[in-house]
Amino acid sequence: MDPNKYKRHEPEEPEHLNCRVCLKEIPSSAAHTAEGVDYIYHFCGVECLEEWKQKEKRDEGPLNHPEDV
Ligand SMILES: [Zn+2]
């Protein structure tokens, strides 16, 4: 019998994410995602996703779609 066997309690936390734009907490099942360079961003909704896209465009300049204005 190993007394340590049942000692290790890992709390099962539900996976919660924070919206990249408004920092609101969102359940992972309801999150909108966008893949960054080496990271996946999460958003509470399409509105925040679009807002983030606009910001990214402004920050990085028109690299990908120069004619998409
Ligand atoms: Zn949001």
PDB file of the backbone (N, CA, C, O) and the ligand in Angstrom, with CONECT records:
HET     ZN  A 101       1
ATOM      1  N   MET A   1       0.834  -1.207   0.000  1.00  0.00           N
ATOM      2  CA  MET A   1       0.000   0.000   0.000  1.00  0.00           C
ATOM      3  C   MET A   1       0.869   1.257   0.000  1.00  0.00           C
ATOM      4  O   MET A   1       1.843   1.361   0.746  1.00  0.00           O
ATOM      5  N   ASP A   2       0.511   2.157  -0.810  1.00  0.00           N
ATOM      6  CA  ASP A   2       1.287   3.380  -0.947  1.00  0.00           C
ATOM      7  C   ASP A   2       0.458   4.571  -0.471  1.00  0.00           C
ATOM      8  O   ASP A   2      -0.478   4.996  -1.148  1.00  0.00           O
ATOM      9  N   PRO A   3       0.810   5.107   0.705  1.00  0.00           N
ATOM     10  CA  PRO A   3       0.023   6.219   1.275  1.00  0.00           C
ATOM     11  C   PRO A   3       0.106   7.481   0.434  1.00  0.00           C
ATOM     12  O   PRO A   3      -0.776   8.338   0.503  1.00  0.00           O
ATOM     13  N   ASN A   4       1.160   7.598  -0.359  1.00  0.00           N
ATOM     14  CA  ASN A   4       1.303   8.815  -1.155  1.00  0.00           C
ATOM     15  C   ASN A   4       0.458   8.783  -2.420  1.00  0.00           C
ATOM     16  O   ASN A   4       0.296   9.782  -3.121  1.00  0.00           O
ATOM     17  N   LYS A   5      -0.061   7.621  -2.674  1.00  0.00           N
ATOM     18  CA  LYS A   5      -0.769   7.453  -3.936  1.00  0.00           C
ATOM     19  C   LYS A   5      -1.935   8.421  -4.078  1.00  0.00           C
ATOM     20  O   LYS A   5      -2.213   8.932  -5.163  1.00  0.00           O
ATOM     21  N   TYR A   6      -2.611   8.660  -2.953  1.00  0.00           N
ATOM     22  CA  TYR A   6      -3.796   9.509  -3.035  1.00  0.00           C
ATOM     23  C   TYR A   6      -3.539  10.918  -2.518  1.00  0.00           C
ATOM     24  O   TYR A   6      -4.465  11.708  -2.335  1.00  0.00           O
ATOM     25  N   LYS A   7      -2.263  11.217  -2.286  1.00  0.00           N
ATOM     26  CA  LYS A   7      -1.960  12.532  -1.728  1.00  0.00           C
ATOM     27  C   LYS A   7      -1.976  13.632  -2.791  1.00  0.00           C
ATOM     28  O   LYS A   7      -2.266  14.796  -2.513  1.00  0.00           O
ATOM     29  N   ARG A   8      -1.664  13.232  -3.973  1.00  0.00           N
ATOM     30  CA  ARG A   8      -1.492  14.235  -5.010  1.00  0.00           C
ATOM     31  C   ARG A   8      -2.843  14.682  -5.572  1.00  0.00           C
ATOM     32  O   ARG A   8      -3.453  14.006  -6.400  1.00  0.00           O
ATOM     33  N   HIS A   9      -3.278  15.830  -5.096  1.00  0.00           N
ATOM     34  CA  HIS A   9      -4.561  16.343  -5.567  1.00  0.00           C
ATOM     35  C   HIS A   9      -4.335  17.459  -6.580  1.00  0.00           C
ATOM     36  O   HIS A   9      -3.860  18.544  -6.241  1.00  0.00           O
ATOM     37  N   GLU A  10      -4.670  17.179  -7.774  1.00  0.00           N
ATOM     38  CA  GLU A  10      -4.603  18.243  -8.771  1.00  0.00           C
ATOM     39  C   GLU A  10      -6.001  18.782  -8.973  1.00  0.00           C
ATOM     40  O   GLU A  10      -6.877  18.095  -9.499  1.00  0.00           O
ATOM     41  N   PRO A  11      -6.203  20.006  -8.556  1.00  0.00           N
ATOM     42  CA  PRO A  11      -7.543  20.593  -8.701  1.00  0.00           C
ATOM     43  C   PRO A  11      -7.928  20.683 -10.172  1.00  0.00           C
ATOM     44  O   PRO A  11      -7.166  21.169 -11.009  1.00  0.00           O
ATOM     45  N   GLU A  12      -9.100  20.214 -10.453  1.00  0.00           N
ATOM     46  CA  GLU A  12      -9.533  20.245 -11.851  1.00  0.00           C
ATOM     47  C   GLU A  12     -10.165  21.590 -12.150  1.00  0.00           C
ATOM     48  O   GLU A  12     -11.372  21.784 -12.008  1.00  0.00           O
ATOM     49  N   GLU A  13      -9.335  22.487 -12.556  1.00  0.00           N
ATOM     50  CA  GLU A  13      -9.867  23.797 -12.879  1.00  0.00           C
ATOM     51  C   GLU A  13     -10.413  23.803 -14.295  1.00  0.00           C
ATOM     52  O   GLU A  13      -9.770  23.309 -15.221  1.00  0.00           O
ATOM     53  N   PRO A  14     -11.573  24.351 -14.451  1.00  0.00           N
ATOM     54  CA  PRO A  14     -12.089  24.509 -15.812  1.00  0.00           C
ATOM     55  C   PRO A  14     -11.208  25.473 -16.579  1.00  0.00           C
ATOM     56  O   PRO A  14     -10.748  26.478 -16.038  1.00  0.00           O
ATOM     57  N   GLU A  15     -10.981  25.165 -17.817  1.00  0.00           N
ATOM     58  CA  GLU A  15     -10.081  25.995 -18.597  1.00  0.00           C
ATOM     59  C   GLU A  15     -10.726  27.333 -18.926  1.00  0.00           C
ATOM     60  O   GLU A  15     -11.667  27.416 -19.716  1.00  0.00           O
ATOM     61  N   HIS A  16     -10.201  28.364 -18.306  1.00  0.00           N
ATOM     62  CA  HIS A  16     -10.731  29.690 -18.588  1.00  0.00           C
ATOM     63  C   HIS A  16      -9.697  30.510 -19.337  1.00  0.00           C
ATOM     64  O   HIS A  16      -8.497  30.435 -19.073  1.00  0.00           O
ATOM     65  N   LEU A  17     -10.183  31.269 -20.248  1.00  0.00           N
ATOM     66  CA  LEU A  17      -9.299  32.101 -21.041  1.00  0.00           C
ATOM     67  C   LEU A  17      -9.698  33.551 -20.852  1.00  0.00           C
ATOM     68  O   LEU A  17     -10.797  33.854 -20.388  1.00  0.00           O
ATOM     69  N   ASN A  18      -8.805  34.426 -21.210  1.00  0.00           N
ATOM     70  CA  ASN A  18      -9.119  35.839 -21.135  1.00  0.00           C
ATOM     71  C   ASN A  18      -9.066  36.446 -22.525  1.00  0.00           C
ATOM     72  O   ASN A  18      -8.147  36.208 -23.309  1.00  0.00           O
ATOM     73  N   CYS A  19     -10.075  37.228 -22.791  1.00  0.00           N
ATOM     74  CA  CYS A  19     -10.137  37.889 -24.090  1.00  0.00           C
ATOM     75  C   CYS A  19      -8.917  38.781 -24.260  1.00  0.00           C
ATOM     76  O   CYS A  19      -8.544  39.540 -23.365  1.00  0.00           O
ATOM     77  N   ARG A  20      -8.315  38.668 -25.421  1.00  0.00           N
ATOM     78  CA  ARG A  20      -7.103  39.426 -25.720  1.00  0.00           C
ATOM     79  C   ARG A  20      -7.364  40.929 -25.725  1.00  0.00           C
ATOM     80  O   ARG A  20      -6.464  41.720 -25.445  1.00  0.00           O
ATOM     81  N   VAL A  21      -8.574  41.314 -26.039  1.00  0.00           N
ATOM     82  CA  VAL A  21      -8.875  42.730 -26.208  1.00  0.00           C
ATOM     83  C   VAL A  21      -9.457  43.335 -24.930  1.00  0.00           C
ATOM     84  O   VAL A  21      -8.920  44.313 -24.409  1.00  0.00           O
ATOM     85  N   CYS A  22     -10.542  42.765 -24.425  1.00  0.00           N
ATOM     86  CA  CYS A  22     -11.211  43.373 -23.269  1.00  0.00           C
ATOM     87  C   CYS A  22     -10.886  42.632 -21.984  1.00  0.00           C
ATOM     88  O   CYS A  22     -11.340  43.034 -20.912  1.00  0.00           O
ATOM     89  N   LEU A  23     -10.104  41.551 -22.069  1.00  0.00           N
ATOM     90  CA  LEU A  23      -9.630  40.796 -20.904  1.00  0.00           C
ATOM     91  C   LEU A  23     -10.752  40.132 -20.120  1.00  0.00           C
ATOM     92  O   LEU A  23     -10.554  39.711 -18.981  1.00  0.00           O
ATOM     93  N   LYS A  24     -11.912  40.040 -20.722  1.00  0.00           N
ATOM     94  CA  LYS A  24     -13.020  39.363 -20.069  1.00  0.00           C
ATOM     95  C   LYS A  24     -12.741  37.863 -20.035  1.00  0.00           C
ATOM     96  O   LYS A  24     -12.126  37.303 -20.942  1.00  0.00           O
ATOM     97  N   GLU A  25     -13.209  37.235 -18.966  1.00  0.00           N
ATOM     98  CA  GLU A  25     -13.006  35.802 -18.859  1.00  0.00           C
ATOM     99  C   GLU A  25     -14.002  35.066 -19.740  1.00  0.00           C
ATOM    100  O   GLU A  25     -15.194  35.372 -19.739  1.00  0.00           O
ATOM    101  N   ILE A  26     -13.508  34.105 -20.482  1.00  0.00           N
ATOM    102  CA  ILE A  26     -14.374  33.364 -21.384  1.00  0.00           C
ATOM    103  C   ILE A  26     -14.106  31.881 -21.262  1.00  0.00           C
ATOM    104  O   ILE A  26     -12.952  31.468 -21.152  1.00  0.00           O
ATOM    105  N   PRO A  27     -15.142  31.083 -21.279  1.00  0.00           N
ATOM    106  CA  PRO A  27     -14.951  29.637 -21.309  1.00  0.00           C
ATOM    107  C   PRO A  27     -14.333  29.233 -22.642  1.00  0.00           C
ATOM    108  O   PRO A  27     -14.673  29.774 -23.694  1.00  0.00           O
ATOM    109  N   SER A  28     -13.423  28.276 -22.575  1.00  0.00           N
ATOM    110  CA  SER A  28     -12.684  27.926 -23.781  1.00  0.00           C
ATOM    111  C   SER A  28     -13.605  27.452 -24.897  1.00  0.00           C
ATOM    112  O   SER A  28     -13.273  27.556 -26.078  1.00  0.00           O
ATOM    113  N   SER A  29     -14.766  26.929 -24.510  1.00  0.00           N
ATOM    114  CA  SER A  29     -15.677  26.421 -25.528  1.00  0.00           C
ATOM    115  C   SER A  29     -16.310  27.531 -26.330  1.00  0.00           C
ATOM    116  O   SER A  29     -16.747  27.326 -27.462  1.00  0.00           O
ATOM    117  N   ALA A  30     -16.358  28.730 -25.725  1.00  0.00           N
ATOM    118  CA  ALA A  30     -17.034  29.833 -26.399  1.00  0.00           C
ATOM    119  C   ALA A  30     -16.054  30.816 -27.005  1.00  0.00           C
ATOM    120  O   ALA A  30     -16.456  31.842 -27.555  1.00  0.00           O
ATOM    121  N   ALA A  31     -14.786  30.513 -26.909  1.00  0.00           N
ATOM    122  CA  ALA A  31     -13.796  31.482 -27.323  1.00  0.00           C
ATOM    123  C   ALA A  31     -13.603  31.493 -28.839  1.00  0.00           C
ATOM    124  O   ALA A  31     -13.623  30.456 -29.502  1.00  0.00           O
ATOM    125  N   HIS A  32     -13.422  32.669 -29.344  1.00  0.00           N
ATOM    126  CA  HIS A  32     -12.974  32.817 -30.722  1.00  0.00           C
ATOM    127  C   HIS A  32     -11.455  32.875 -30.692  1.00  0.00           C
ATOM    128  O   HIS A  32     -10.873  33.481 -29.793  1.00  0.00           O
ATOM    129  N   THR A  33     -10.827  32.261 -31.647  1.00  0.00           N
ATOM    130  CA  THR A  33      -9.372  32.230 -31.609  1.00  0.00           C
ATOM    131  C   THR A  33      -8.786  32.767 -32.896  1.00  0.00           C
ATOM    132  O   THR A  33      -9.406  32.734 -33.958  1.00  0.00           O
ATOM    133  N   ALA A  34      -7.562  33.266 -32.762  1.00  0.00           N
ATOM    134  CA  ALA A  34      -6.804  33.693 -33.921  1.00  0.00           C
ATOM    135  C   ALA A  34      -5.368  33.268 -33.695  1.00  0.00           C
ATOM    136  O   ALA A  34      -4.834  33.438 -32.599  1.00  0.00           O
ATOM    137  N   GLU A  35      -4.751  32.728 -34.701  1.00  0.00           N
ATOM    138  CA  GLU A  35      -3.392  32.264 -34.540  1.00  0.00           C
ATOM    139  C   GLU A  35      -2.407  33.373 -34.792  1.00  0.00           C
ATOM    140  O   GLU A  35      -2.370  33.963 -35.872  1.00  0.00           O
ATOM    141  N   GLY A  36      -1.599  33.652 -33.770  1.00  0.00           N
ATOM    142  CA  GLY A  36      -0.546  34.630 -33.956  1.00  0.00           C
ATOM    143  C   GLY A  36       0.688  33.947 -34.513  1.00  0.00           C
ATOM    144  O   GLY A  36       0.617  32.846 -35.057  1.00  0.00           O
ATOM    145  N   VAL A  37       1.802  34.609 -34.370  1.00  0.00           N
ATOM    146  CA  VAL A  37       3.040  34.084 -34.923  1.00  0.00           C
ATOM    147  C   VAL A  37       3.391  32.738 -34.278  1.00  0.00           C
ATOM    148  O   VAL A  37       3.639  31.748 -34.966  1.00  0.00           O
ATOM    149  N   ASP A  38       3.406  32.729 -32.960  1.00  0.00           N
ATOM    150  CA  ASP A  38       3.687  31.460 -32.281  1.00  0.00           C
ATOM    151  C   ASP A  38       2.766  31.290 -31.085  1.00  0.00           C
ATOM    152  O   ASP A  38       3.148  30.708 -30.070  1.00  0.00           O
ATOM    153  N   TYR A  39       1.579  31.792 -31.212  1.00  0.00           N
ATOM    154  CA  TYR A  39       0.655  31.794 -30.098  1.00  0.00           C
ATOM    155  C   TYR A  39      -0.752  31.895 -30.628  1.00  0.00           C
ATOM    156  O   TYR A  39      -0.989  32.440 -31.706  1.00  0.00           O
ATOM    157  N   ILE A  40      -1.684  31.365 -29.861  1.00  0.00           N
ATOM    158  CA  ILE A  40      -3.079  31.477 -30.265  1.00  0.00           C
ATOM    159  C   ILE A  40      -3.784  32.443 -29.342  1.00  0.00           C
ATOM    160  O   ILE A  40      -3.769  32.276 -28.122  1.00  0.00           O
ATOM    161  N   TYR A  41      -4.393  33.438 -29.916  1.00  0.00           N
ATOM    162  CA  TYR A  41      -5.091  34.431 -29.127  1.00  0.00           C
ATOM    163  C   TYR A  41      -6.558  34.068 -29.013  1.00  0.00           C
ATOM    164  O   TYR A  41      -7.134  33.429 -29.894  1.00  0.00           O
ATOM    165  N   HIS A  42      -7.143  34.489 -27.914  1.00  0.00           N
ATOM    166  CA  HIS A  42      -8.546  34.174 -27.676  1.00  0.00           C
ATOM    167  C   HIS A  42      -9.363  35.448 -27.536  1.00  0.00           C
ATOM    168  O   HIS A  42      -8.893  36.467 -27.029  1.00  0.00           O
ATOM    169  N   PHE A  43     -10.578  35.357 -27.994  1.00  0.00           N
ATOM    170  CA  PHE A  43     -11.450  36.528 -27.952  1.00  0.00           C
ATOM    171  C   PHE A  43     -12.842  36.114 -27.505  1.00  0.00           C
ATOM    172  O   PHE A  43     -13.295  35.002 -27.777  1.00  0.00           O
ATOM    173  N   CYS A  44     -13.522  37.040 -26.804  1.00  0.00           N
ATOM    174  CA  CYS A  44     -14.841  36.716 -26.287  1.00  0.00           C
ATOM    175  C   CYS A  44     -15.871  36.718 -27.405  1.00  0.00           C
ATOM    176  O   CYS A  44     -16.926  36.096 -27.285  1.00  0.00           O
ATOM    177  N   GLY A  45     -15.573  37.405 -28.470  1.00  0.00           N
ATOM    178  CA  GLY A  45     -16.531  37.454 -29.561  1.00  0.00           C
ATOM    179  C   GLY A  45     -15.908  37.996 -30.825  1.00  0.00           C
ATOM    180  O   GLY A  45     -14.737  38.375 -30.856  1.00  0.00           O
ATOM    181  N   VAL A  46     -16.713  38.025 -31.859  1.00  0.00           N
ATOM    182  CA  VAL A  46     -16.191  38.463 -33.144  1.00  0.00           C
ATOM    183  C   VAL A  46     -15.781  39.932 -33.113  1.00  0.00           C
ATOM    184  O   VAL A  46     -14.842  40.350 -33.791  1.00  0.00           O
ATOM    185  N   GLU A  47     -16.512  40.704 -32.306  1.00  0.00           N
ATOM    186  CA  GLU A  47     -16.208  42.136 -32.259  1.00  0.00           C
ATOM    187  C   GLU A  47     -14.795  42.384 -31.764  1.00  0.00           C
ATOM    188  O   GLU A  47     -14.064  43.204 -32.320  1.00  0.00           O
ATOM    189  N   CYS A  48     -14.412  41.657 -30.700  1.00  0.00           N
ATOM    190  CA  CYS A  48     -13.068  41.832 -30.174  1.00  0.00           C
ATOM    191  C   CYS A  48     -12.040  41.273 -31.156  1.00  0.00           C
ATOM    192  O   CYS A  48     -10.951  41.823 -31.313  1.00  0.00           O
ATOM    193  N   LEU A  49     -12.393  40.202 -31.796  1.00  0.00           N
ATOM    194  CA  LEU A  49     -11.492  39.618 -32.782  1.00  0.00           C
ATOM    195  C   LEU A  49     -11.195  40.601 -33.907  1.00  0.00           C
ATOM    196  O   LEU A  49     -10.051  40.763 -34.331  1.00  0.00           O
ATOM    197  N   GLU A  50     -12.259  41.256 -34.381  1.00  0.00           N
ATOM    198  CA  GLU A  50     -12.082  42.242 -35.445  1.00  0.00           C
ATOM    199  C   GLU A  50     -11.263  43.433 -34.969  1.00  0.00           C
ATOM    200  O   GLU A  50     -10.415  43.958 -35.690  1.00  0.00           O
ATOM    201  N   GLU A  51     -11.543  43.849 -33.718  1.00  0.00           N
ATOM    202  CA  GLU A  51     -10.824  44.986 -33.175  1.00  0.00           C
ATOM    203  C   GLU A  51      -9.339  44.677 -33.093  1.00  0.00           C
ATOM    204  O   GLU A  51      -8.491  45.514 -33.403  1.00  0.00           O
ATOM    205  N   TRP A  52      -9.042  43.450 -32.665  1.00  0.00           N
ATOM    206  CA  TRP A  52      -7.639  43.040 -32.554  1.00  0.00           C
ATOM    207  C   TRP A  52      -6.981  43.008 -33.938  1.00  0.00           C
ATOM    208  O   TRP A  52      -5.832  43.417 -34.110  1.00  0.00           O
ATOM    209  N   LYS A  53      -7.737  42.515 -34.907  1.00  0.00           N
ATOM    210  CA  LYS A  53      -7.197  42.459 -36.268  1.00  0.00           C
ATOM    211  C   LYS A  53      -6.827  43.852 -36.769  1.00  0.00           C
ATOM    212  O   LYS A  53      -5.780  44.049 -37.384  1.00  0.00           O
ATOM    213  N   GLN A  54      -7.703  44.809 -36.494  1.00  0.00           N
ATOM    214  CA  GLN A  54      -7.429  46.172 -36.918  1.00  0.00           C
ATOM    215  C   GLN A  54      -6.174  46.709 -36.240  1.00  0.00           C
ATOM    216  O   GLN A  54      -5.338  47.355 -36.871  1.00  0.00           O
ATOM    217  N   LYS A  55      -6.058  46.429 -34.942  1.00  0.00           N
ATOM    218  CA  LYS A  55      -4.888  46.893 -34.217  1.00  0.00           C
ATOM    219  C   LYS A  55      -3.621  46.271 -34.772  1.00  0.00           C
ATOM    220  O   LYS A  55      -2.612  46.952 -34.954  1.00  0.00           O
ATOM    221  N   GLU A  56      -3.675  44.982 -35.040  1.00  0.00           N
ATOM    222  CA  GLU A  56      -2.513  44.285 -35.582  1.00  0.00           C
ATOM    223  C   GLU A  56      -2.073  44.916 -36.898  1.00  0.00           C
ATOM    224  O   GLU A  56      -0.885  45.103 -37.157  1.00  0.00           O
ATOM    225  N   LYS A  57      -3.060  45.234 -37.711  1.00  0.00           N
ATOM    226  CA  LYS A  57      -2.764  45.857 -38.996  1.00  0.00           C
ATOM    227  C   LYS A  57      -2.027  47.166 -38.804  1.00  0.00           C
ATOM    228  O   LYS A  57      -1.036  47.454 -39.475  1.00  0.00           O
ATOM    229  N   ARG A  58      -2.548  47.963 -37.853  1.00  0.00           N
ATOM    230  CA  ARG A  58      -1.957  49.264 -37.615  1.00  0.00           C
ATOM    231  C   ARG A  58      -0.534  49.135 -37.062  1.00  0.00           C
ATOM    232  O   ARG A  58       0.371  49.878 -37.441  1.00  0.00           O
ATOM    233  N   ASP A  59      -0.365  48.150 -36.139  1.00  0.00           N
ATOM    234  CA  ASP A  59       0.937  48.000 -35.498  1.00  0.00           C
ATOM    235  C   ASP A  59       1.996  47.491 -36.463  1.00  0.00           C
ATOM    236  O   ASP A  59       3.135  47.956 -36.452  1.00  0.00           O
ATOM    237  N   GLU A  60       1.616  46.546 -37.288  1.00  0.00           N
ATOM    238  CA  GLU A  60       2.621  45.904 -38.122  1.00  0.00           C
ATOM    239  C   GLU A  60       2.710  46.506 -39.511  1.00  0.00           C
ATOM    240  O   GLU A  60       3.640  46.223 -40.266  1.00  0.00           O
ATOM    241  N   GLY A  61       1.748  47.327 -39.837  1.00  0.00           N
ATOM    242  CA  GLY A  61       1.743  47.905 -41.159  1.00  0.00           C
ATOM    243  C   GLY A  61       1.176  46.914 -42.165  1.00  0.00           C
ATOM    244  O   GLY A  61       0.987  45.738 -41.854  1.00  0.00           O
ATOM    245  N   PRO A  62       0.912  47.385 -43.345  1.00  0.00           N
ATOM    246  CA  PRO A  62       0.295  46.535 -44.372  1.00  0.00           C
ATOM    247  C   PRO A  62       1.297  45.572 -44.990  1.00  0.00           C
ATOM    248  O   PRO A  62       1.778  45.781 -46.103  1.00  0.00           O
ATOM    249  N   LEU A  63       1.600  44.521 -44.254  1.00  0.00           N
ATOM    250  CA  LEU A  63       2.599  43.576 -44.747  1.00  0.00           C
ATOM    251  C   LEU A  63       1.976  42.509 -45.644  1.00  0.00           C
ATOM    252  O   LEU A  63       2.514  42.158 -46.694  1.00  0.00           O
ATOM    253  N   ASN A  64       0.825  42.006 -45.196  1.00  0.00           N
ATOM    254  CA  ASN A  64       0.279  40.852 -45.895  1.00  0.00           C
ATOM    255  C   ASN A  64      -0.606  41.234 -47.072  1.00  0.00           C
ATOM    256  O   ASN A  64      -0.505  40.687 -48.170  1.00  0.00           O
ATOM    257  N   HIS A  65      -1.486  42.208 -46.791  1.00  0.00           N
ATOM    258  CA  HIS A  65      -2.419  42.556 -47.847  1.00  0.00           C
ATOM    259  C   HIS A  65      -2.366  44.068 -48.081  1.00  0.00           C
ATOM    260  O   HIS A  65      -3.220  44.802 -47.583  1.00  0.00           O
ATOM    261  N   PRO A  66      -1.407  44.517 -48.806  1.00  0.00           N
ATOM    262  CA  PRO A  66      -1.222  45.960 -49.013  1.00  0.00           C
ATOM    263  C   PRO A  66      -2.428  46.606 -49.677  1.00  0.00           C
ATOM    264  O   PRO A  66      -2.668  47.800 -49.500  1.00  0.00           O
ATOM    265  N   GLU A  67      -3.184  45.832 -50.436  1.00  0.00           N
ATOM    266  CA  GLU A  67      -4.303  46.434 -51.143  1.00  0.00           C
ATOM    267  C   GLU A  67      -5.607  46.281 -50.398  1.00  0.00           C
ATOM    268  O   GLU A  67      -6.640  46.797 -50.825  1.00  0.00           O
ATOM    269  N   ASP A  68      -5.564  45.567 -49.276  1.00  0.00           N
ATOM    270  CA  ASP A  68      -6.772  45.342 -48.510  1.00  0.00           C
ATOM    271  C   ASP A  68      -6.970  46.467 -47.506  1.00  0.00           C
ATOM    272  O   ASP A  68      -6.655  46.314 -46.325  1.00  0.00           O
ATOM    273  N   VAL A  69      -7.479  47.570 -47.962  1.00  0.00           N
ATOM    274  CA  VAL A  69      -7.681  48.730 -47.091  1.00  0.00           C
ATOM    275  C   VAL A  69      -9.167  48.993 -46.924  1.00  0.00           C
ATOM    276  O   VAL A  69      -9.554  49.930 -46.224  1.00  0.00           O
TER     277      VAL A  69
HETATM  278 ZN    ZN A 101     -13.536  40.744 -25.629  1.00  0.00          ZN2+
END
